[in-house]
Amino acid sequence: MSVYYLDTSALVKLYVREPGTDQMLRLADPAGGHTLAVLGLTRVEFRSAVRQRERAGDVARNIADNLIDSMDRHLANFFLVQPITDLVIQEAAALLDRNALRAYDAVQLAGCIMLRARLGRHATFVCSDRQLLKAAEDEGMTVLDPSVEA
């Protein structure tokens, strides 16, 4: 059983069709036996991404509401949630000293690093941001960009 830690750019692909959706759906298929993990703050960033698409006219209000409701249910029943802890924040701060990252990206990557420590096993960092993927690789993480077909 593999653990895949999804940053929000990857998570959104499970709910909104875009490049990488098919690969994300394969990872989420229960037959694969994978564990999908997310950061506790992902709920906020996911809602922001959906509402931005709604405001841009890409998604109707009722569909946006349904996407948010679905993701909230999945957080409770499907995803392994990595909480934001003082250790995550400390790791994020250290990551900013070693990598050119935005603050929230550093928190996402720190969440994956702390999840790996918490589980005592490998977790693949899944993301579609090239700079964040590079930082994850530099930190010794295995990475996956679902937008790039293997």
N, C-alpha and C positions, 0 to 999 in steps of 0.2 A: 504494500500500500504506500503510495507516494503522497507527500504533503506539498501542496501548491499554495503559496501565499500570494494573494491577488491584491495589487494596488488598485486604486479606483479606476484607472484607465482600462484595466483588464476586466474588472467586475462589471462595468457598464456594458461591455460586450455580451454579457449573458442576458441583458434585458432590452438592449437596443441593437438592431441589426446594423453592423458596420464591419469593416475589414477586421478579421480575427474572431468574429462571432462563432463560426463553425468550429474552430479549434477550441474555443472556450466551452462550447456545448459538449464537445467530446470529453474534455477534462471533467465536466460536471456530471456526465452520465454515471448514474449509480453503478452500472455494470463494471465500470473501470475500477471501482473500489478506492478512488482517490479521496483524500481529505482536502477540502478547500478552506483556507484560512484567510481572515481579513482583520484589519486593525479596527478597534472599537470606534474610532472616529470616522470610519468609512461611511457610516450612516449619514453623517453631515455632508461629506464630500459628494456622495452619491446623490443625495437630495439636491445639492447645488447644481450638479451636472444635469440632472433631469429638469430642474426648474429653468436653467439657462436655455435648454433646448426648447422648452415650452415658450419662453419669452421670445425666442428667435422665430417661433412659428413652425418649428420642425416637429413638435409633438403637441397634440391637443391636450387641454387641461385634464379631461377625464382619463386619458391614457397616462399622463404624467402621474396623476393620483394613484392609478392602478399599479404602475411600475414601482412607486415608492412603497405602497402597501405590500406588494409581493416581496420586495427586498427586505422589508421589516420582518415579515413572516419567515423568510429564509434565514435571516440573522438569528432568529430564535430557535430554528429547527434544523438548519442545514450546515451553516458555516461554523467553523471553529473560530472564535473571536479572541484575538490577542488584545488584552486590555492595555490602556495607556497607564503606565506605571512610572515611578521616578526613574527606574532603570532604563526604560525606553527613552525618556527625555534626556537622561545623561548620555546615552549612546547616540542619540540624535545630535546633541551638541558636539560630541567628539567627531561624528561623521562630517559635520560642517567644517571642522578644522582640517580634515583630510581630503574633502571633495567639494567641488563647486556645485552645490545643490541648493534648491529652494528649501526653506524651513520645513514645509509640510512634507516634501519629498524625503528629507532626512528623517522625519518622524516615521514615515512609511517604511523606509529601509531599516531603521532601528527596530521597528516592530517585528520585522521578519527575523532579524538577528536575535532578538530576545525570544521569539517563538522557538527558534532552533535550539537555544539554550534551555528553554523550558521543557521542550519535548525530548531533548537529548538525542535528536536525530536531524537529519538533513531536511531542508525545506527549499523548494525551488521558488525563486522570486519571479513573479509573472507581472509584466508591465509592458507598456507600449511607448514609453519615453526613453529615447536613446541615451540621454545623459544620465538618467537614473539607472538604467541597465548597466552602463559602463561603471558607475560607482559601485553597484552591487557586485559586478565581476571583480573590481579592484579590491573589494572586501572579502573575496573568496567564495562568493555565492554562485550557485548554478542559476542561470537566468533563462527565461523563456519570453519571447515577444510573440504573442498570439497573432499579431498582424502579419508576421512573416511565416508563410507556409513552409513547413519542413520538407 
